[in-house]
Structure formats: C-alpha cells, structure tokens
Amino acid sequence: MDKTTSGWINGFLGVLIFSGSLPATRVAVADFDPVFLTVARAAIAGALALALLMMFRQKRPARSDMVSLMVVSFGVVVGFPMLTALALKHITSAHSIVFVGLLPLATAIFGVLRGGERPRPAFWLFSGLGSLLVAGFALLQAFSASPIGDLLMLAAIIACGLGYAEGAKLSRTLGGWQVICWALVLSLPIMATLALVTMPPSFAETGQPAWLGLAYVSVFSMLVGFVFWYRGLAQGGIAAVGQLQLLQPFFGLVLAATLLNEAVSWPMVAVTAAVVLCVAGAKRFAK
C-alpha cells in the first residue's frame, strides 16, 4: 500500500471516530459542567497517554518540539473541547455539526502557514465556496437560537484547525500517536489539578449516558482518533486529507438523529451535501 492511500485510510478512520465527539459531548454536558468535562476528558486521556509512552519506552521530544506540542495542546486538548462543550450548552449537536464544514478550510490555511503546503488556486476556490455555504447557513438560521453558541463553535474550529496542522507537521518527525500522547502528557498536570478543583461534590445525579459520553470523548475523541488522524495528515498531506473532515457532518447528523433523537432539518442535510461536493473539487486540486 502506498503512502498516500495509507494516509487516506488513516484519515477516514480518524474522521469516523471524531464523528461521535459532538453527540457524545452533548450527552455529557447534560449532567457535567462544561469546564469539568473538558479538563476531566483531558486528564483521563493524558493518564492513558502517559501509560502508552512508558509501555513503549518512547524517548522524550526534543526541546525544539516543545513549542509545537504546546500549540497542539492549546488547539485540540484544551481549546476545541472547551469551546464545543460551552457551545453545546446553547445549541444542539446537530446544529453544531454543520460548523465542522469549516474545519477543512481552517486546517488547510494553517497547513500553509505552519506546514509549508501550497495547494493550487482552484483548491481555495472550492474550499472557500464550501465555507461560504456553511456561513450562509448560520446567517439564514439567524445564528440559530443562540449567537453565543455559534460564535463559540467558530472559535472552536479555528483552534482545532491550528492544532490539526501543527500536530500533522510534527508527526512527520515525531510520529502520529506520539504527538497526541506527548501533547496530552504536557497538559496532564494542569488538567488533572483543574479536574480535582472543578469536580462536583456529588455524582449521585449523573446518569449513565453522561458517563458513557465522558468515556467516549476521553478515550476515542482525545486519543484513539488522533492516532489515525495525525498519521493520515502526515502521510497524505494536511490540505488533501483534511478534506475528509467534510464526511464528519454526515456521520454526526446520523448519530444525532438516531442516538439523541435530535431534529435534523433538510437545510442541514442540503448544506452538508453541497459542502461535500465542494470539498470533492478541492481535493482534486489540493496538490
């Protein structure tokens, strides 16, 4: 199997795992405070990451890698989880999933700024059109029922795109699973301390769905998904493989409808389908 094909397969598996993140977060914030959920998921994933690094006796990153690892931690360990958890207090997971349509463009932009990639002009045409469709959807919905929720999601997308691109660049030398593990371990002392500080006095009223949501976002969204995702971005290219994120709304909307019984409107489906067509065009001109 050639490197490009392996990159697309790994990227697809990462997207498939990430698709459950927003529905799982939506379930979890029903009983958990968003701040506690964010730091708890990072602390749990960080503890697992530390165990993996020790088990496989991985050497410490070079001092020159520390800044990049801090950027990854800011983007995908703290920024995206925190901002989406806060957003999902105001909007449904079905609505938030549409904003994932902006992630490929954000990732590609940071891929140019941080990864040194240079997609062709036609790529930006298709990616920009897809992003305009997503922005137009938000405007037509009057920023949904909550402008705050939509703005938080936009901030989350920017943080996530930065973390994706920075992690993919670092994966070329450090390794995909090692990048996310070291980023989690780097933030572990702070996240574990904050988890203890923000822990509710009692979990008596915390339901099983919330615990399952916490487990999913801690193990799969924060760790397992990134093992495949960073490897895929490093092998197949940040801008090109990053376009697979446009499959995430499809999977996420199905999960939101089937597991959470949330309403999925025809405009949501239509926008998602149109954006995927745009990304198919962008993929063709990514290199």
C-alpha positions as CSV (number, residue, x, y, z in Angstrom):
1,M,0.0,0.0,0.0
2,D,1.5,3.4,-1.0
3,K,1.9,6.2,1.5
4,T,-0.9,8.4,0.0
5,T,-3.5,5.6,0.1
6,S,-2.5,4.7,3.7
7,G,-2.9,8.4,4.6
8,W,-6.5,8.5,3.2
9,I,-7.4,5.3,5.1
10,N,-6.0,6.5,8.4
11,G,-7.6,9.9,7.9
12,F,-11.0,8.3,7.2
13,L,-10.8,6.2,10.3
14,G,-9.9,9.3,12.3
15,V,-12.9,11.2,11.0
16,L,-15.2,8.2,11.7
17,I,-14.1,8.2,15.3
18,F,-14.4,12.0,15.6
19,S,-17.9,11.9,14.3
20,G,-19.2,10.8,17.6
21,S,-17.5,13.6,19.5
22,L,-20.1,16.3,19.4
23,P,-23.1,14.0,20.1
24,A,-21.2,12.4,23.0
25,T,-20.3,15.9,24.3
26,R,-23.9,16.9,24.0
27,V,-24.9,13.9,26.2
28,A,-22.2,14.6,28.7
29,V,-22.9,18.3,29.3
30,A,-26.4,17.4,30.2
31,D,-25.1,16.3,33.6
32,F,-21.5,17.6,33.7
33,D,-20.3,21.2,33.8
34,P,-18.5,22.0,30.5
35,V,-15.3,23.1,32.3
36,F,-15.2,19.9,34.3
37,L,-15.9,17.8,31.3
38,T,-13.1,19.5,29.3
39,V,-10.4,19.0,32.0
40,A,-11.6,15.6,33.0
41,R,-11.5,14.2,29.5
42,A,-8.0,15.6,29.0
43,A,-6.8,14.2,32.4
44,I,-8.2,10.8,31.6
45,A,-6.7,10.8,28.1
46,G,-3.4,12.2,29.5
47,A,-3.1,9.4,32.0
48,L,-3.7,6.8,29.3
49,A,-1.2,8.5,27.0
50,L,1.5,8.5,29.7
51,A,0.9,4.8,30.2
52,L,1.4,4.2,26.5
53,L,4.6,6.2,26.3
54,M,6.0,4.4,29.3
55,M,4.9,1.0,28.0
56,F,6.6,1.5,24.6
57,R,9.6,3.4,26.2
58,Q,9.3,6.4,23.9
59,K,12.1,8.9,24.2
60,R,11.2,12.5,25.2
61,P,10.6,15.0,22.4
62,A,13.5,17.4,21.5
63,R,13.4,20.8,23.2
64,S,12.7,22.3,19.8
65,D,9.5,20.3,19.6
66,M,8.0,21.7,22.8
67,V,6.5,24.9,21.3
68,S,4.7,22.8,18.7
69,L,3.4,20.4,21.3
70,M,2.1,23.4,23.3
71,V,0.3,24.6,20.2
72,V,-1.3,21.1,19.8
73,S,-2.3,21.1,23.4
74,F,-3.9,24.5,23.1
75,G,-5.8,23.6,19.9
76,V,-7.1,20.1,20.4
77,V,-6.6,19.2,24.1
78,V,-8.0,22.4,25.6
79,G,-9.4,24.8,23.0
80,F,-11.7,22.7,20.8
81,P,-13.1,20.5,23.7
82,M,-13.7,23.5,26.0
83,L,-15.3,25.7,23.3
84,T,-17.5,23.0,21.9
85,A,-18.6,22.0,25.4
86,L,-19.6,25.6,26.1
87,A,-21.3,25.9,22.7
88,L,-23.4,22.7,23.2
89,K,-24.9,24.4,26.3
90,H,-26.6,26.7,23.8
91,I,-27.1,24.7,20.6
92,T,-27.9,21.2,19.6
93,S,-25.2,18.8,18.4
94,A,-27.0,18.5,15.0
95,H,-26.6,22.3,14.5
96,S,-23.0,22.3,15.8
97,I,-22.0,19.5,13.4
98,V,-22.7,21.8,10.4
99,F,-19.8,24.0,11.6
100,V,-17.5,21.1,11.0
101,G,-17.8,22.1,7.4
102,L,-15.3,24.9,8.1
103,L,-12.7,22.6,9.5
104,P,-11.1,21.6,6.2
105,L,-10.6,25.2,5.2
106,A,-9.2,26.1,8.6
107,T,-6.9,23.1,8.6
108,A,-5.7,23.9,5.0
109,I,-4.9,27.6,5.9
110,F,-2.9,26.5,8.9
111,G,-1.3,23.8,6.7
112,V,0.0,26.6,4.5
113,L,1.1,28.8,7.5
114,R,2.6,26.1,9.6
115,G,3.1,23.1,7.3
116,G,4.5,24.8,4.3
117,E,2.0,23.3,1.9
118,R,1.0,25.1,-1.3
119,P,-2.3,23.9,-2.8
120,R,-3.3,25.2,-6.2
121,P,-5.6,28.3,-6.6
122,A,-8.6,26.1,-7.6
123,F,-8.3,24.3,-4.3
124,W,-9.0,27.6,-2.5
125,L,-12.0,28.3,-4.8
126,F,-13.7,25.1,-3.8
127,S,-12.8,25.3,-0.2
128,G,-13.9,28.9,0.1
129,L,-17.2,28.1,-1.6
130,G,-17.8,25.3,0.9
131,S,-17.1,27.7,3.8
132,L,-19.4,30.3,2.4
133,L,-22.2,27.7,2.3
134,V,-21.7,27.0,6.0
135,A,-21.5,30.6,6.9
136,G,-24.6,31.3,4.9
137,F,-26.5,28.6,6.6
138,A,-25.7,30.1,10.0
139,L,-26.8,33.5,8.8
140,L,-30.1,32.2,7.4
141,Q,-30.7,30.5,10.7
142,A,-30.2,33.9,12.4
143,F,-27.2,32.3,14.2
144,S,-29.5,29.6,15.4
145,A,-31.3,30.1,18.7
146,S,-28.0,31.3,20.2
147,P,-25.4,33.7,18.7
148,I,-23.1,32.8,21.5
149,G,-23.3,29.1,20.7
150,D,-22.4,29.7,17.0
151,L,-19.6,32.1,17.8
152,L,-18.1,29.6,20.3
153,M,-18.2,26.9,17.5
154,L,-16.4,29.3,15.1
155,A,-13.7,29.8,17.7
156,A,-13.5,26.1,18.3
157,I,-13.0,25.5,14.6
158,I,-10.1,27.9,14.4
159,A,-8.4,26.4,17.5
160,C,-8.9,22.9,16.1
161,G,-7.6,23.7,12.6
162,L,-4.4,25.1,14.2
163,G,-4.0,22.0,16.4
164,Y,-4.5,19.7,13.4
165,A,-2.0,21.4,11.2
166,E,0.6,21.8,13.9
167,G,0.3,18.2,15.0
168,A,0.5,16.9,11.4
169,K,3.7,18.8,10.8
170,L,5.2,17.4,14.0
171,S,4.0,13.9,13.2
172,R,6.4,13.8,10.2
173,T,9.3,13.5,12.6
174,L,7.9,12.5,15.9
175,G,5.2,10.0,14.8
176,G,1.4,10.4,14.8
177,W,0.4,8.7,18.1
178,Q,3.5,10.1,19.9
179,V,2.4,13.7,19.1
180,I,-1.0,13.4,20.6
181,C,0.3,11.4,23.6
182,W,3.1,14.0,24.4
183,A,0.6,16.8,23.9
184,L,-1.8,15.2,26.4
185,V,1.0,14.4,28.9
186,L,2.3,18.0,28.6
187,S,-1.1,19.3,29.8
188,L,-1.8,16.5,32.2
189,P,-0.6,18.2,35.5
190,I,-2.8,21.3,34.8
191,M,-5.8,19.3,33.6
192,A,-5.6,16.8,36.5
193,T,-5.4,19.6,39.0
194,L,-8.3,21.5,37.4
195,A,-10.4,18.3,37.3
196,L,-10.0,17.9,41.0
197,V,-10.8,21.6,41.7
198,T,-13.9,21.6,39.4
199,M,-15.2,18.2,40.4
200,P,-18.8,18.4,41.6
201,P,-19.4,17.5,45.3
202,S,-21.5,14.5,44.2
203,F,-22.1,12.4,41.2
204,A,-25.4,11.0,42.5
205,E,-27.5,12.7,39.8
206,T,-25.1,11.9,37.0
207,G,-26.8,9.5,34.6
208,Q,-25.2,6.6,32.7
209,P,-25.5,8.4,29.3
210,A,-23.3,11.2,30.7
211,W,-20.7,8.7,31.9
212,L,-20.7,7.0,28.5
213,G,-20.3,10.4,26.8
214,L,-17.3,11.2,29.1
215,A,-15.7,7.8,28.4
216,Y,-16.1,8.2,24.6
217,V,-14.6,11.7,24.4
218,S,-11.8,10.8,26.8
219,V,-10.7,7.6,25.1
220,F,-11.7,7.9,21.5
221,S,-12.1,11.6,20.7
222,M,-8.9,12.7,22.7
223,L,-6.6,9.8,22.0
224,V,-7.5,6.9,19.6
225,G,-9.0,9.2,16.9
226,F,-5.8,11.3,16.8
227,V,-3.6,8.2,16.4
228,F,-5.2,7.7,13.0
229,W,-5.8,11.3,12.1
230,Y,-2.3,12.7,12.6
231,R,-0.8,9.7,10.8
232,G,-3.2,10.3,7.9
233,L,-2.4,14.0,7.7
234,A,1.3,13.4,7.8
235,Q,1.2,10.7,5.1
236,G,-1.3,12.1,2.7
237,G,-0.9,15.9,3.2
238,I,-2.6,18.3,5.5
239,A,-4.7,20.1,2.9
240,A,-5.7,17.0,1.0
241,V,-6.6,14.5,3.8
242,G,-8.0,17.4,5.8
243,Q,-10.9,17.5,3.3
244,L,-12.1,14.2,4.7
245,Q,-13.5,16.2,7.6
246,L,-16.5,17.0,5.4
247,L,-17.7,13.4,5.9
248,Q,-17.9,14.1,9.6
249,P,-21.2,16.1,9.4
250,F,-22.9,13.2,7.6
251,F,-21.8,10.7,10.2
252,G,-22.5,13.1,13.0
253,L,-26.0,14.0,11.8
254,V,-26.9,10.3,11.6
255,L,-25.7,9.8,15.2
256,A,-27.5,12.9,16.5
257,A,-30.8,11.7,14.9
258,T,-30.5,8.1,15.9
259,L,-29.0,8.3,19.3
260,L,-30.2,11.6,20.6
261,N,-33.5,11.9,18.7
262,E,-32.5,15.4,17.6
263,A,-34.2,17.0,14.7
264,V,-32.1,17.1,11.5
265,S,-33.6,19.6,9.1
266,W,-33.5,19.4,5.4
267,P,-31.4,22.6,5.2
268,M,-28.8,21.0,7.4
269,V,-28.6,18.0,5.1
270,A,-28.6,20.1,2.0
271,V,-25.8,22.3,3.2
272,T,-23.8,19.4,4.3
273,A,-24.2,17.7,0.9
274,A,-23.4,20.8,-1.0
275,V,-20.2,21.4,1.0
276,V,-19.1,17.8,0.5
277,L,-19.4,18.4,-3.3
278,C,-17.2,21.5,-2.9
279,V,-14.6,19.6,-1.0
280,A,-14.5,16.8,-3.6
281,G,-13.5,19.5,-6.0
282,A,-11.0,21.0,-3.6
283,K,-9.4,17.5,-3.0
284,R,-8.7,17.2,-6.7
285,F,-6.6,20.4,-6.7
286,A,-5.0,20.0,-3.2
287,K,-1.6,19.4,-4.7
